[in-house]
Amino acid sequence: MSVKCARLGGLAAKGKRNPPDSHACDEPQRFVCIACGRGIADCDKSPKGGGMPMPELATAPARQTPGGFLRFLRSAAIFFRGFVENPAMVASVVPSSQATIDAMLAKVDWDRCRLFVEYGPGVGTFTTRILDLLPPNGRLIAIDTNPRFIDFLKKTIDDPRFEPVLGSAADVESIVRAAGHSHADYVISGLPFTALPPEVAEGIVDATYSVLRDGGAFMTYQFMPTAHDLTAARFDRTDRGLALLNIPPCVLAWGWKDADALAQREAAE
């Protein structure tokens, strides 16, 4: 099996991402740790033989996006405007760091992922990375209540696997059914749960649990532990992490829908 470089294809001469089957990057190829997504040489948590090649992307559909600096300027302007117009819902003037993105997505089993759902994609900071890793037959649905963000994503991401939806995360079950799916494999949320009314926040978490397949996960990254606490109260088991290389640092949470764990907990009670 060929091994892609750590930067997933490198950078083209004019600032655009190369197609997945090219390798213009001069960075040495390396293996990554299954547990954390970092290089084996950088990780002390990987068991012997625990590395795996970076995901092979050569057969993924081509994703066309405006290149480099121009897209960065446009996305920064859109993101800042969204923050000014509704700071409670955008929550931060700075998008998530690459370290946060990599840590959040490290637990995803991409080989089994057919439908990924994202709440609050904003300008696509997580979205583009998810599409890089999503298999060719996978699909990503991004749900946002801000029409400015949805319009930006439609204009800047051209990928047959991607569907931006103007709507509420509370309606995720009907949105997923309308897309022709019965369940989602993973759901990631950038919503500021601390700014939502408690009944709305709980309703979103309940709807997310219902739409996930058994073995699927609900992932959140927040500056406060609210989302983690809501997830822990509804899901069968949870994992927690902390992203220090983020401005500001944020709490990472993974809630797993695990029928076996639920049955064991109910039996114990």
C-alpha positions as CSV (number, residue, x, y, z in Angstrom):
1,M,0.0,0.0,0.0
2,S,1.3,3.5,-0.8
3,V,1.7,5.9,2.0
4,K,0.7,9.5,1.7
5,C,2.8,12.2,3.3
6,A,1.8,13.7,6.6
7,R,0.4,16.8,4.9
8,L,-2.0,14.7,2.7
9,G,-0.7,15.7,-0.7
10,G,1.4,18.7,0.1
11,L,0.9,22.2,-1.4
12,A,0.9,23.1,-5.1
13,A,3.2,25.9,-6.3
14,K,0.4,28.5,-6.3
15,G,-1.0,27.7,-2.9
16,K,-3.6,25.2,-4.0
17,R,-4.0,21.7,-2.6
18,N,-2.8,19.1,-5.1
19,P,-5.1,16.3,-6.2
20,P,-4.9,13.3,-3.8
21,D,-3.0,11.2,-6.3
22,S,-0.1,13.7,-6.7
23,H,2.8,14.0,-4.3
24,A,4.5,17.4,-4.8
25,C,5.4,17.6,-1.1
26,D,9.0,17.0,-0.1
27,E,8.2,16.0,3.5
28,P,9.3,12.5,4.4
29,Q,6.5,9.9,4.3
30,R,5.7,8.5,7.8
31,F,3.2,6.3,9.6
32,V,0.7,7.6,12.2
33,C,-0.5,6.3,15.5
34,I,-3.9,4.7,15.5
35,A,-4.6,6.2,19.0
36,C,-3.8,9.8,18.4
37,G,-3.1,10.4,14.7
38,R,0.4,11.7,15.3
39,G,3.6,10.2,13.8
40,I,4.9,7.1,15.5
41,A,8.2,8.9,16.2
42,D,6.2,11.7,18.0
43,C,3.9,9.4,20.0
44,D,4.6,7.4,23.2
45,K,1.1,5.9,23.4
46,S,1.3,3.7,20.4
47,P,1.8,0.0,21.0
48,K,4.4,-1.9,19.1
49,G,3.2,-2.3,15.5
50,G,0.4,0.1,16.3
51,G,1.0,2.5,13.4
52,M,-1.0,2.6,10.2
53,P,-0.5,4.4,6.9
54,M,-2.2,7.7,6.4
55,P,-5.6,7.2,4.8
56,E,-5.3,6.5,1.1
57,L,-7.1,9.3,-0.8
58,A,-6.2,8.5,-4.4
59,T,-9.6,7.3,-5.3
60,A,-11.6,10.1,-3.6
61,P,-13.7,12.4,-5.7
62,A,-11.9,15.6,-6.7
63,R,-12.8,18.5,-4.4
64,Q,-12.4,22.0,-6.0
65,T,-11.9,24.9,-3.7
66,P,-10.5,28.4,-4.3
67,G,-6.8,28.3,-3.5
68,G,-4.6,29.4,-0.7
69,F,-4.5,33.0,0.5
70,L,-7.7,34.2,-1.3
71,R,-9.9,31.6,0.4
72,F,-8.2,32.4,3.8
73,L,-9.0,36.1,3.5
74,R,-12.6,35.4,2.4
75,S,-13.2,32.8,5.1
76,A,-11.7,35.1,7.8
77,A,-13.9,38.0,6.8
78,I,-17.0,35.8,6.8
79,F,-16.2,34.2,10.1
80,F,-15.5,37.6,11.8
81,R,-18.7,39.1,10.4
82,G,-20.6,36.1,11.7
83,F,-19.0,36.6,15.2
84,V,-19.9,40.3,15.2
85,E,-23.5,39.7,14.1
86,N,-24.1,36.8,16.6
87,P,-21.2,36.3,19.0
88,A,-23.2,33.9,21.2
89,M,-23.7,31.5,18.4
90,V,-20.2,31.8,16.8
91,A,-18.6,31.8,20.3
92,S,-15.1,32.7,19.1
93,V,-13.5,35.2,16.8
94,V,-10.8,32.6,15.9
95,P,-11.5,29.3,14.1
96,S,-10.3,26.0,15.6
97,S,-6.7,25.2,15.4
98,Q,-5.3,22.3,13.2
99,A,-4.2,20.5,16.4
100,T,-7.8,20.6,17.7
101,I,-9.1,19.3,14.4
102,D,-6.7,16.4,14.2
103,A,-7.3,15.4,17.9
104,M,-11.1,15.6,17.4
105,L,-11.1,13.4,14.3
106,A,-8.4,10.9,15.5
107,K,-11.0,8.4,16.9
108,V,-13.1,8.2,13.6
109,D,-13.1,4.8,11.9
110,W,-13.0,6.2,8.3
111,D,-13.4,2.8,6.7
112,R,-16.8,2.4,8.3
113,C,-18.0,6.0,7.7
114,R,-20.7,6.4,5.2
115,L,-22.5,9.4,6.6
116,F,-20.8,12.2,8.6
117,V,-22.9,15.1,9.9
118,E,-21.5,18.4,11.1
119,Y,-23.4,21.0,13.2
120,G,-22.3,24.6,12.9
121,P,-19.6,24.2,10.2
122,G,-19.0,28.0,10.0
123,V,-16.6,28.6,7.1
124,G,-15.5,25.0,6.9
125,T,-12.5,24.7,9.2
126,F,-13.5,21.1,10.1
127,T,-15.4,20.5,6.9
128,T,-12.5,20.5,4.5
129,R,-10.5,18.2,6.7
130,I,-13.4,15.8,7.0
131,L,-13.7,15.7,3.2
132,D,-10.0,15.0,3.0
133,L,-10.4,11.8,5.1
134,L,-13.9,10.7,4.1
135,P,-14.0,7.6,1.8
136,P,-15.1,8.0,-1.8
137,N,-18.5,6.5,-1.1
138,G,-19.0,8.6,2.0
139,R,-21.2,11.7,2.4
140,L,-20.9,14.8,4.6
141,I,-24.0,16.9,5.6
142,A,-23.2,20.2,7.2
143,I,-26.1,21.9,9.0
144,D,-26.0,25.6,10.0
145,T,-28.7,28.2,10.8
146,N,-26.5,31.1,9.4
147,P,-27.3,31.6,5.7
148,R,-24.1,33.5,5.2
149,F,-22.0,30.5,6.2
150,I,-24.1,28.1,4.1
151,D,-23.7,30.4,1.1
152,F,-20.0,30.6,1.6
153,L,-19.6,26.8,1.8
154,K,-21.7,26.3,-1.4
155,K,-19.5,28.7,-3.3
156,T,-16.1,27.4,-2.0
157,I,-16.5,23.7,-1.8
158,D,-17.4,21.7,-4.9
159,D,-17.5,18.0,-3.9
160,P,-20.2,15.5,-4.8
161,R,-20.0,14.0,-1.3
162,F,-20.8,17.4,0.4
163,E,-24.3,18.7,1.2
164,P,-24.6,22.0,3.1
165,V,-28.1,22.5,4.7
166,L,-29.6,25.6,6.1
167,G,-31.5,24.4,9.1
168,S,-31.4,23.4,12.8
169,A,-29.4,20.6,14.3
170,A,-32.6,19.7,16.3
171,D,-34.0,18.5,12.9
172,V,-31.1,16.2,12.1
173,E,-33.3,13.1,11.9
174,S,-35.5,14.5,9.2
175,I,-32.5,16.0,7.4
176,V,-30.7,12.7,7.3
177,R,-33.9,10.9,6.1
178,A,-34.4,13.5,3.4
179,A,-30.8,12.8,2.2
180,G,-31.7,9.1,1.8
181,H,-30.1,7.7,5.0
182,S,-31.5,6.0,8.0
183,H,-28.6,6.7,10.4
184,A,-25.4,8.7,10.6
185,D,-22.0,7.2,11.6
186,Y,-20.6,10.3,13.2
187,V,-21.8,13.7,14.2
188,I,-19.5,16.6,15.1
189,S,-20.8,19.8,16.7
190,G,-19.3,23.3,17.0
191,L,-22.5,24.7,18.5
192,P,-22.0,26.8,21.6
193,F,-24.2,24.7,24.0
194,T,-23.7,27.2,26.8
195,A,-25.6,29.8,24.7
196,L,-28.6,27.6,23.9
197,P,-31.7,27.3,26.1
198,P,-31.4,24.1,28.2
199,E,-34.4,22.5,26.5
200,V,-33.0,23.2,23.0
201,A,-29.5,21.9,23.9
202,E,-31.0,18.7,25.5
203,G,-33.2,18.2,22.4
204,I,-30.3,18.4,20.1
205,V,-28.3,15.8,22.1
206,D,-31.4,13.5,22.2
207,A,-31.9,13.8,18.4
208,T,-28.2,13.2,17.8
209,Y,-28.4,10.0,19.9
210,S,-31.4,8.8,17.9
211,V,-29.9,9.5,14.5
212,L,-26.6,7.7,15.2
213,R,-26.0,4.0,14.4
214,D,-24.9,1.7,17.2
215,G,-21.2,2.2,17.6
216,G,-21.4,5.8,16.3
217,A,-20.1,8.8,18.1
218,F,-21.2,12.4,18.9
219,M,-18.1,14.7,19.0
220,T,-18.0,18.2,20.5
221,Y,-15.3,20.8,21.1
222,Q,-16.3,23.6,23.5
223,F,-14.6,26.2,25.7
224,M,-16.8,25.1,28.7
225,P,-17.6,21.6,29.8
226,T,-21.4,22.0,29.1
227,A,-21.4,19.9,25.9
228,H,-19.4,17.2,27.6
229,D,-21.8,17.1,30.5
230,L,-24.9,16.9,28.3
231,T,-23.3,14.2,26.2
232,A,-22.3,12.1,29.3
233,A,-25.9,12.3,30.6
234,R,-27.3,10.9,27.4
235,F,-24.7,8.6,25.8
236,D,-23.7,5.2,26.9
237,R,-20.0,6.0,27.4
238,T,-17.9,9.1,26.9
239,D,-14.3,10.1,26.3
240,R,-12.8,13.4,27.2
241,G,-9.8,15.4,26.1
242,L,-8.4,18.9,26.3
243,A,-7.0,20.9,23.3
244,L,-4.4,23.3,24.8
245,L,-3.2,24.4,21.4
246,N,-6.4,26.3,20.7
247,I,-7.4,29.9,21.2
248,P,-8.9,29.7,23.8
249,P,-8.2,26.0,24.9
250,C,-11.3,23.8,24.6
251,V,-12.8,20.7,26.0
252,L,-13.1,17.7,23.6
253,A,-15.8,15.1,24.1
254,W,-16.8,11.9,22.4
255,G,-20.1,10.3,23.2
256,W,-20.5,6.7,22.0
257,K,-23.8,5.0,21.3
258,D,-23.0,1.5,22.6
259,A,-25.9,-0.9,23.1
260,D,-23.7,-3.4,25.0
261,A,-22.6,-0.7,27.5
262,L,-26.1,0.5,27.9
263,A,-27.4,-3.1,28.6
264,Q,-24.6,-3.7,31.2
265,R,-25.4,-0.4,32.9
266,E,-29.2,-1.2,33.0
267,A,-28.5,-4.7,34.3
268,A,-26.3,-3.3,37.1
269,E,-29.0,-0.9,38.1
